[in-house]
Each structure stands twice: as C-alpha cells, then as structure tokens.
Amino acid sequence: MRTLVVALFSLLPAIASAQSFGTSASGAGYWDFSIGAIYQDSLSVGGKGGTQTATPDTSSLSVDSELGFGLNFSYNFSNHFALGLDIDYINPDYKATIVSEDPQDPAVIIDHELTQWNFRLKGTWNFTDGPLVPFVDFGYAWTNVDSNVADGPPITGCWWHPWWGYICENFYTTFSSTETSWGGGVGLRYDLRGQSYLKLSWNRWELDSGGNSDDLTLESARLEYGWRF
C-alpha cells in the first residue's frame, strides 16, 4: 500500500505536465471519479481507565502520521454543488496505554498497527467554474478502526478437505469499533483538458469516540487525480 501511494505522488506531476490546461466540461449532470494519496497527521488522546478515582494515571492513545489511499465518487447537480462518497484506507502505527480498574494492576501497553477505513458522505461547493476552482467540503462519516489485537481466545473451526483429510484451524476476532464523525475540508481543483482534473485539499473531521475518552480530531491532506464522465 505504501509503495502504491508513493508511486501515485510521483506520477501526478508527470500527468499534470503532460497535459494542456484548460476548462473541462460543465459540471452539471456529470459524474466525477478520483483516486487519491492521503497524508493523515499524527494524533494523541487521553481517557479514563477504570474508575480512576484513586489514581491520576489515565489511559492514552497515540497514533503516528501515515500515508493512505482513497477513492471518491460524486455527482454534480450544478456547476457549483456536488454530492459524493469518499472511501479511505490508512494503516498507521499506534501505541496505547490501558489503565486497569484495579490500581494495583500494572497498565497494559500495546504497540501495534491499526487498520482504518473512512466512509464519508459529503457535499462540495465550488466557488468558480474553472479552470482554477476553490471549494469547500462538508459532511458526515463513519470510521472503522481495527486494533489488530485479539479480543479473546481463538475459535477453532474444522472441516473435511478432499486431499488432506480432516483439518482444524484457529480463528481470532480483534478489538474493533465504528464511530461517526462530521467535518469537511478546503481545497483547490485545477481542471485539465480531456475531462480530467487535479485536487488538493486539507481536511478536518471530529470523531465521536463515546463518553470514555476525548473525541479524536482527524486531520489529513489529500491529493487526487480524477476524471469527469
């Protein structure tokens, strides 16, 4: 995945320089599709572990910055307004400190890699018709985060293989959660000839992590190359 993102960053300037710039077709009634490279900034958050009435220690989570990959599908209702869906995949490293309810028990420290999927419904308002188009995004989203840490003992499954006979394997489930978020971004789009375009944006989404910890703020830069059809 990281190799794919780095390759995309490397190819985009070449794609842009190889084309003549100009105003693409009117947006109204057209679909847009883009692929994008994402840089998500690092973040940290603290929360209470256990009752925390007898100790100042708190649980915490720190997530490293990381590159990711994204897709966008959107429909242009007019030259200025579009409604679409982002699908993002990011795989950052993280470190979590989990404080037990019993102050006598030591804290559990997890240093691992999480899997993050973002599904974002968003509206886009374009301020001009092109070729250079400043825009704002706003919307609602769901973020699925998988810790990739087993949440219990394995489940054993067995089946009959026609060549190898009776086979049994262990399967693990992991700690995961899906949270809602809201937010948006600001950016610029540059229309190219041939119904294609480049987009660069900075995005900020507030993720509701429930009442046990502070809410997370996901900030990221997004570089996209897209087509209109």
C-alpha positions as CSV (number, residue, x, y, z in Angstrom):
1,M,0.0,0.0,0.0
2,R,2.7,2.5,0.9
3,T,4.5,1.8,-2.4
4,L,1.3,2.4,-4.3
5,V,0.8,5.8,-2.6
6,V,4.4,6.9,-3.1
7,A,4.1,5.9,-6.8
8,L,0.9,8.0,-7.1
9,F,2.6,11.0,-5.6
10,S,5.4,10.6,-8.1
11,L,3.2,10.2,-11.2
12,L,0.8,13.1,-10.6
13,P,3.3,15.9,-11.5
14,A,4.1,14.0,-14.7
15,I,0.4,13.6,-15.5
16,A,-0.2,17.3,-15.0
17,S,2.8,18.5,-17.0
18,A,1.9,16.1,-19.9
19,Q,-1.5,17.7,-20.5
20,S,-2.7,21.1,-21.7
21,F,-4.5,23.0,-19.1
22,G,-8.0,24.4,-19.7
23,T,-11.6,24.4,-18.6
24,S,-13.2,21.0,-18.6
25,A,-16.8,20.4,-19.4
26,S,-19.6,22.0,-17.4
27,G,-20.1,20.1,-14.1
28,A,-23.9,19.9,-14.2
29,G,-25.1,16.4,-14.8
30,Y,-21.7,14.8,-14.8
31,W,-20.1,12.1,-12.5
32,D,-16.6,12.6,-11.1
33,F,-14.3,9.7,-10.1
34,S,-10.9,10.2,-8.5
35,I,-8.0,8.3,-6.9
36,G,-6.0,10.0,-4.2
37,A,-3.0,9.9,-1.9
38,I,-3.7,10.8,1.7
39,Y,-1.4,12.0,4.4
40,Q,-3.0,11.7,7.8
41,D,-1.4,13.7,10.6
42,S,-0.5,12.1,14.0
43,L,-2.8,12.4,16.9
44,S,-3.0,11.6,20.6
45,V,-5.9,11.4,23.1
46,G,-6.3,10.6,26.8
47,G,-9.2,8.9,28.5
48,K,-10.1,7.5,31.9
49,G,-9.2,3.8,32.5
50,G,-11.4,2.1,35.2
51,T,-12.9,4.4,37.8
52,Q,-9.7,6.5,38.1
53,T,-10.9,7.8,41.5
54,A,-7.8,6.8,43.4
55,T,-5.0,7.4,40.9
56,P,-4.1,10.2,38.5
57,D,-3.0,7.8,35.9
58,T,-5.1,7.8,32.7
59,S,-5.3,5.6,29.6
60,S,-3.9,7.2,26.4
61,L,-3.7,6.6,22.7
62,S,-1.0,7.9,20.3
63,V,-1.3,7.3,16.5
64,D,1.5,8.0,14.1
65,S,1.2,10.0,10.9
66,E,0.8,7.8,7.9
67,L,0.2,7.7,4.1
68,G,-3.0,6.2,2.8
69,F,-5.1,5.7,-0.3
70,G,-8.6,7.0,-1.2
71,L,-11.3,6.9,-3.8
72,N,-14.1,9.5,-4.5
73,F,-17.3,9.1,-6.4
74,S,-19.5,12.2,-6.8
75,Y,-22.4,13.6,-8.8
76,N,-22.6,17.2,-9.9
77,F,-26.1,18.7,-9.5
78,S,-24.8,22.0,-10.9
79,N,-21.6,23.8,-11.8
80,H,-21.2,24.6,-8.1
81,F,-22.7,21.8,-6.0
82,A,-21.8,18.1,-5.9
83,L,-22.6,15.2,-3.6
84,G,-20.3,12.3,-3.2
85,L,-18.7,9.5,-1.2
86,D,-15.1,9.2,0.0
87,I,-13.6,5.7,0.8
88,D,-10.2,5.9,2.5
89,Y,-7.8,3.2,3.7
90,I,-5.0,4.1,6.2
91,N,-2.7,1.7,8.2
92,P,-0.9,3.7,10.9
93,D,1.2,2.6,13.8
94,Y,-0.2,3.3,17.3
95,K,0.7,3.0,20.9
96,A,-2.0,2.5,23.6
97,T,-1.7,2.6,27.4
98,I,-4.6,0.9,29.1
99,V,-5.1,1.5,32.8
100,S,-6.8,-1.2,34.8
101,E,-9.8,-0.6,37.1
102,D,-7.7,-2.0,39.9
103,P,-4.9,0.5,40.7
104,Q,-2.7,-2.5,41.9
105,D,-2.6,-3.9,38.4
106,P,0.1,-2.6,36.0
107,A,-1.0,-0.7,32.9
108,V,-1.2,-2.7,29.6
109,I,0.9,-1.2,26.8
110,I,0.1,-2.1,23.2
111,D,2.5,-1.1,20.4
112,H,1.0,-2.2,17.1
113,E,-0.5,-1.2,13.7
114,L,-4.2,-0.4,13.3
115,T,-6.4,-0.6,10.2
116,Q,-8.6,2.4,9.5
117,W,-11.4,2.7,6.9
118,N,-13.3,6.0,6.4
119,F,-16.6,6.2,4.6
120,R,-17.6,9.8,4.2
121,L,-20.8,11.3,2.6
122,K,-20.0,14.9,1.7
123,G,-21.3,17.8,-0.2
124,T,-18.9,20.0,-2.2
125,W,-19.4,23.7,-3.0
126,N,-17.3,25.0,-5.9
127,F,-16.9,28.8,-5.9
128,T,-16.0,29.3,-9.6
129,D,-16.5,27.5,-12.9
130,G,-12.8,26.8,-13.6
131,P,-10.1,26.2,-14.6
132,L,-8.9,27.0,-11.0
133,V,-11.7,26.2,-8.6
134,P,-11.5,26.9,-4.8
135,F,-14.0,24.6,-3.0
136,V,-15.2,23.6,0.5
137,D,-16.4,20.1,1.6
138,F,-18.8,19.3,4.4
139,G,-20.4,16.1,5.5
140,Y,-21.0,13.1,7.8
141,A,-18.9,10.0,8.1
142,W,-18.3,6.6,9.6
143,T,-14.8,5.5,10.6
144,N,-14.0,1.8,11.3
145,V,-10.8,1.2,13.3
146,D,-9.4,-2.3,13.9
147,S,-6.7,-2.7,16.6
148,N,-5.5,-6.0,15.1
149,V,-5.2,-7.3,18.6
150,A,-7.2,-10.4,19.6
151,D,-10.1,-9.7,21.9
152,G,-10.3,-13.3,23.3
153,P,-9.3,-16.9,22.9
154,P,-9.3,-18.4,19.4
155,I,-12.3,-20.0,17.8
156,T,-11.5,-23.4,16.4
157,G,-13.0,-24.4,13.1
158,C,-12.7,-27.9,11.4
159,W,-13.7,-29.1,8.0
160,W,-13.0,-32.0,5.7
161,H,-10.5,-31.5,2.8
162,P,-10.7,-34.0,-0.1
163,W,-6.9,-34.2,-0.3
164,W,-5.6,-33.5,3.2
165,G,-8.4,-35.1,5.3
166,Y,-9.8,-33.6,8.5
167,I,-8.3,-30.1,9.1
168,C,-8.7,-27.8,12.1
169,E,-7.6,-24.2,12.4
170,N,-7.8,-21.4,14.9
171,F,-9.5,-18.1,14.1
172,Y,-9.2,-14.9,16.1
173,T,-11.5,-11.9,16.4
174,T,-10.0,-8.5,17.2
175,F,-10.9,-5.3,19.0
176,S,-12.6,-3.0,16.5
177,S,-15.1,-0.1,16.6
178,T,-17.1,2.0,14.2
179,E,-17.6,5.6,15.1
180,T,-19.4,8.6,13.5
181,S,-17.8,11.9,12.6
182,W,-18.5,15.2,11.0
183,G,-16.4,17.8,9.3
184,G,-15.1,18.9,6.0
185,G,-12.2,20.5,4.2
186,V,-11.0,23.3,2.0
187,G,-9.0,23.0,-1.3
188,L,-8.3,23.8,-4.9
189,R,-9.2,22.0,-8.1
190,Y,-7.4,22.5,-11.4
191,D,-9.3,21.4,-14.5
192,L,-7.3,19.8,-17.3
193,R,-8.3,19.2,-20.9
194,G,-9.7,15.8,-21.6
195,Q,-12.3,15.7,-18.8
196,S,-9.7,15.3,-16.0
197,Y,-8.6,17.3,-13.0
198,L,-6.2,17.6,-10.0
199,K,-7.4,18.4,-6.5
200,L,-5.5,19.3,-3.3
201,S,-7.3,19.7,0.0
202,W,-6.8,19.9,3.7
203,N,-9.5,18.0,5.8
204,R,-10.5,18.0,9.4
205,W,-13.0,15.6,10.9
206,E,-14.2,15.3,14.5
207,L,-14.7,11.7,15.5
208,D,-17.2,10.9,18.3
209,S,-15.3,8.3,20.4
210,G,-18.0,8.0,23.1
211,G,-18.0,9.1,26.7
212,N,-15.0,7.2,27.9
213,S,-12.3,9.4,26.2
214,D,-11.7,12.7,24.5
215,D,-13.1,13.0,21.0
216,L,-10.5,12.5,18.2
217,T,-9.7,15.0,15.5
218,L,-8.5,13.5,12.2
219,E,-6.6,15.9,10.1
220,S,-5.3,15.0,6.6
221,A,-4.0,16.3,3.3
222,R,-5.5,14.8,0.2
223,L,-4.0,14.9,-3.4
224,E,-6.3,13.5,-6.1
225,Y,-6.3,12.9,-9.8
226,G,-9.8,12.5,-11.3
227,W,-12.0,12.1,-14.4
228,R,-15.4,13.5,-15.3
229,F,-17.8,11.4,-17.3
